[in-house]
Amino acid sequence: MSLLELNEVRAFYGAIEALKGISLSVNEGEIVTLIGSNGAGKSTTLKAVCGQVKISGEIKFAGKDMTSSPPHQAALEGIAHVPEGRRIFPKLTVKENLEMGAFSVKDKKMVKKRMERAFAYFPRLKERINQVGGTMSGGEQQMLAIARALMMQPKILLLDEPSMGLAPIIVEQIFDIIQELNREGMTILLVEQNAFQALQIAHRGYVIQTGEIMMEDDAGLLLSNELVKEAYLA
């Protein structure tokens, strides 16, 4: 069943057309990856889904029209966005960052329960629960950004460049957790510069180039595609 659908979506930054009528879908329970070079429109696609850029076309989530919905409405509907560069609150503690992720939850017991679940995925965060976010390593901040998104108990997780700037061993840990989340039922739309790693864990993939979808296929077939190999997997 299709959880997220984009139909002929266009997005502009001033006079620059960043998305040129893209269409894609993410089925419930899938990991779908969007690969492409810098400036291809990957991050803009995630921002479009979250209502952070004005678009034309149509976006549907769980059967509901989200085309003109503001960012807070997207969050309330169950769309969680982990942006490029992590964007944690650097002056807040780990605990406070996680509480911000559960801004719409009024039940304190539920917030605590979700926090313990986040700590089960990221034990290191529990060890640093009172540490200020801005003093943590890049890997720890990425863990915190994902954990904060999980506090919403989202229906879909949008991940933008989760491996950026991280040591290989930390990248491996992050990707292991992404797969674990998916095995437990989380639907994930993944934007990732490391196309090889992304396609290894994804079910399907889209190749985006200068704001247009150029190719879509099962992840395994994209991994073996000669054009994709030459452009993105070299």
Secondary structure, DSSP 8 states (H G I E B T S, - for coil): -EEEEEEEEEEEETTEEEEEEEEEEEETT-EEEEE--TTSSHHHHHHHHTT-S-EEEEEEETTEE-TT--HHHHHHHTEEEE-TT----TTSBHHHHHHHHTTT---HHHHHHHHHHHHHH-HHHHHTTTSBGGGS-HHHHHHHHHHHHHTT--SEEEEE-TTTT--HHHHHHHHHHHHHHHHTT-EEEEE-S-HHHHHHH-SEEEEEETTEEEEEEEHHHHHH-HHHHHHH--
